[in-house]
C-alpha cells in the first residue's frame, strides 16, 4: 500500500512540476500577444500537452 501512495505522489509531483511551465508559457504568450485566434490555439495546445504530460508522468513513475 505504501508503494501505491509513493507512485501516486510521484505521478502528481511530476505532472504539476512540468505542467506549471506549460501553463505559464502559454499564459505569458497570451498576455504578450492579445489575439483571439492565438488564445484558442493556446487552449487546445495546453489540453494536448497536459494530456501527454500526464501519460508521460504515469509511465515514468511505473
Secondary structure, DSSP 8 states (H G I E B T S, - for coil): -HHHHHHHHHHHHHHHHHHHHHHHHHHHHHHHS--HHHHHHHHHHHHHHHHHHHHHHHHHH-
